[in-house]
Amino acid sequence: MNEDFSPPRLIELLHRYYPVNLYSDNERYGESEQYQRMLQLRAQALKNPTSWRGLLARLREALPECKVEDWTVLFSDDNCWRVRVDLPEVLKLPDGQDEVRTVVVLVSILVPVFVLYSSFRRYHLVEKKSWASETFYEDVPETKSYADKVEALVRDVLHVHRLTNEALFTPVPDIQCGNVSLGEAKLIDCLFTDDRW
């Protein structure tokens, strides 16, 4: 794959879809050529989910012991397809909490790239409590064998490139996206979503 997925090139591409130095509550934001282009791209993706559905089917076939859920919300502020693969075993913790471990994949609709991370969510059924999930962008032993299988299928079915953590967390200071303020956004927020759990 000879495409340029360097942070400077990706930021340049984002400027086609995000108005520069505008907050989303500014009326010029919604009227901008960039935002209208983004809306068109999201609508096109929603009309043609064939490859995405193919990936979901392959994941379910390859990992029948896992719960594979499509959490895509392109009708919202997301710019990605999203799948969560819950590992089969729920970890019972000594204090009565349960922990669900999940491999999450986000595939951008803007450029053929993806991010894969692990998410650990704790909850207590008796006390009806849950805690914010912990996300791990680097490999973790608890999910690595599943993450490797998921990544192989994502690459095989969708022919996309995985961005490095360094690239993912590159600042994009002149764009506001989702719930991330102007000056705070990173490539991962703009290419995919700021709603990661």
C-alpha positions in Angstrom: 0.0 0.0 0.0 1.7 3.2 -1.2 -0.8 5.7 0.3 0.5 8.4 2.5 -1.0 8.0 6.0 1.4 10.4 7.7 -0.1 12.8 10.3 0.5 15.9 8.1 -1.2 14.2 5.1 -4.1 13.1 7.3 -4.6 16.5 8.8 -4.6 18.0 5.3 -7.3 15.6 4.4 -9.4 16.5 7.4 -9.5 20.1 6.3 -11.7 18.9 3.4 -14.3 17.7 6.0 -14.0 20.1 8.9 -14.2 23.9 8.9 -11.1 25.4 10.4 -11.2 27.3 13.6 -15.0 27.1 14.0 -17.0 25.5 16.8 -19.9 23.3 15.7 -22.5 25.5 17.4 -21.5 28.4 15.0 -24.1 28.6 12.2 -21.3 28.9 9.7 -20.1 25.4 10.7 -23.2 23.6 9.6 -23.4 25.7 6.4 -19.8 25.2 5.5 -18.7 23.3 2.3 -16.5 21.0 4.5 -19.4 20.0 6.8 -21.7 19.4 3.9 -19.1 17.2 2.3 -18.9 15.2 5.6 -22.6 14.7 5.7 -22.6 13.5 2.1 -19.8 11.0 2.9 -21.7 9.7 5.9 -24.9 9.3 3.8 -22.9 7.4 1.1 -21.4 5.1 3.6 -24.8 4.3 5.1 -26.2 3.5 1.7 -23.4 1.0 0.9 -22.5 -1.1 4.0 -21.8 -4.3 2.0 -18.1 -4.7 2.9 -18.8 -3.8 6.5 -21.5 -6.4 6.7 -19.1 -8.9 5.2 -16.6 -8.2 7.9 -19.3 -8.6 10.6 -20.3 -12.0 9.1 -16.6 -13.1 8.9 -16.0 -12.1 12.5 -19.1 -14.0 13.7 -18.0 -17.1 11.8 -14.4 -17.0 13.0 -15.2 -16.2 16.6 -18.5 -18.0 17.4 -17.7 -18.0 21.1 -17.6 -14.1 21.1 -20.4 -11.6 21.1 -19.9 -9.5 17.9 -21.9 -6.2 18.0 -22.1 -3.5 15.4 -22.0 -0.1 17.2 -21.8 2.1 14.1 -23.5 5.5 14.5 -22.7 7.3 11.2 -26.0 9.2 11.6 -24.4 11.0 14.5 -21.0 12.7 14.8 -19.0 9.5 14.1 -16.9 9.1 11.0 -16.3 5.4 11.3 -17.7 1.9 11.3 -17.5 0.4 14.8 -17.5 -3.2 16.0 -17.2 -4.5 19.5 -16.1 -8.1 20.0 -16.8 -9.2 23.6 -14.5 -12.1 24.7 -16.4 -15.2 25.9 -15.3 -15.3 29.5 -16.5 -12.7 32.1 -13.8 -12.3 34.7 -15.1 -12.6 38.3 -13.2 -10.2 40.5 -12.7 -10.7 44.3 -14.8 -7.7 45.3 -17.9 -9.0 43.5 -17.4 -7.1 40.3 -17.5 -8.7 36.9 -15.2 -7.5 34.1 -16.1 -7.8 30.4 -13.1 -7.6 28.0 -13.7 -6.4 24.5 -11.7 -5.9 21.3 -12.9 -2.8 19.5 -12.3 -1.8 15.9 -13.0 1.6 14.3 -12.7 1.9 10.6 -12.7 5.4 9.1 -15.0 6.4 6.3 -12.7 9.3 5.4 -9.5 7.3 4.5 -8.8 3.5 4.5 -7.4 3.3 8.1 -8.5 1.7 11.3 -7.7 1.6 15.0 -8.0 -1.4 17.3 -8.0 -1.2 21.1 -9.1 -3.2 24.1 -11.7 -2.1 26.5 -12.3 -3.5 30.0 -15.7 -2.7 31.6 -16.4 -3.5 35.2 -19.9 -3.8 36.8 -21.5 -5.1 39.9 -24.9 -6.8 39.2 -26.1 -6.9 42.8 -25.3 -3.3 43.5 -26.4 -2.3 40.0 -23.2 -0.2 39.5 -20.9 0.1 36.5 -17.6 1.9 36.1 -16.1 3.8 33.2 -14.2 1.5 30.9 -10.5 1.3 30.7 -9.1 1.5 27.1 -5.7 0.1 26.0 -4.4 1.1 22.6 -1.3 -1.0 23.0 -1.4 -4.8 23.0 -2.5 -6.3 26.3 -2.0 -10.0 27.1 -5.6 -10.5 28.2 -7.0 -9.8 24.7 -4.0 -10.2 22.3 -5.0 -13.6 20.9 -8.4 -12.3 19.9 -7.1 -8.9 18.8 -4.7 -10.6 16.4 -7.6 -12.6 14.8 -9.8 -9.6 14.6 -7.1 -7.5 13.0 -6.2 -10.1 10.4 -9.9 -10.3 9.3 -10.2 -6.5 9.2 -7.2 -6.2 7.0 -8.3 -9.2 4.8 -11.9 -8.0 4.3 -11.6 -4.2 4.2 -7.9 -3.8 3.0 -7.3 -1.0 5.5 -4.1 0.2 7.2 -3.7 0.4 11.0 -2.4 3.7 12.3 0.3 3.8 14.9 -0.6 5.2 18.4 1.8 8.0 17.7 -0.2 9.0 14.6 -3.6 8.5 16.3 -2.8 10.9 19.1 -1.3 13.7 16.9 -3.0 17.0 17.8 -5.2 18.7 15.3 -5.4 22.2 16.9 -7.6 24.0 14.4 -10.5 21.5 14.3 -13.4 21.0 16.7 -15.2 17.7 16.5 -17.8 15.9 18.5 -17.5 16.8 22.2 -13.8 17.8 21.8 -13.1 21.5 22.1 -11.2 23.5 19.5 -7.5 23.0 20.2 -8.0 19.7 22.0 -8.7 17.3 19.1 -6.5 14.5 18.0 -6.4 12.6 14.7 -8.2 9.6 16.4 -11.1 12.0 17.3 -11.5 13.4 13.8 -10.9 10.4 11.7 -13.1 8.1 13.8 -14.9 9.3 16.9 -14.3 11.0 20.3 -16.7 8.5 21.9 -14.4 5.6 22.7 -15.1 3.1 25.4 
